[in-house]
Amino acid sequence: MRLVWLSLLTLALSACGFHLRGQFTLPPLLQPIAVASTVPTLEGRVSAGIQRMGGVISADAPMQLRITRETITRQTSTVDRLAKAAEYTLFYELTYQLKYASGVPAQPERSIRLRRTYQFDNTRIVGKFDEETTLQEDMRQQAIAQLLTQLSRTQASELSPDATALPTPQAQPTQP
């Protein structure tokens, strides 16, 4: 009886589209894909993530993922009684766009924005800078994961046509 229930549960989970967290596949319309970035470390990490999703990276692919910007800013959130920073908020933004090989945008530019707040103790400055660096790296990893998730959900209906790849209309001869 347990075997029957286990089989039914397995069948139900697979039928509903259940996937383990982080288990995505790249849709066929994005295969192969080129990855370009102004931030070299992001290019390598995103390429590795796409390959883990079963995607193929090729420099001459018909579709290109262009990572246009990564920004990390820090803002004072609260101050202590001596008017020194007691808490900071980190803001992370990753901007990207899917483009055709011709350079025509396939989608509008998109951004992933993250925010983290951490306490700052002026008596333990060295440890707090390490904490900030760790938080920045964590935010970067989370943004890459979100980007890969968004890529895995890309559908053909979301992409604009490549105007340069469309056949040009032939002029019809005019009759006098």
Buried (B, 14 or more C-beta within 10 A) or exposed (E): EEEEEEEEEEEEEEEEEEEEEEEBEBBEBBBBBBBBBEBEEBBEBBBEBBEBBEBEBEEEBBBBBBBBEBEBEBEEBEEEEEEEBBBBBBBBBBBBBBBBBEEEBBBEEEEBEBEBEBEBEEEEEEEBEEBBEEBBEBBBEBBBBBBBBBBBEBEEEEBEEBEEEEEEEEEEEEEE
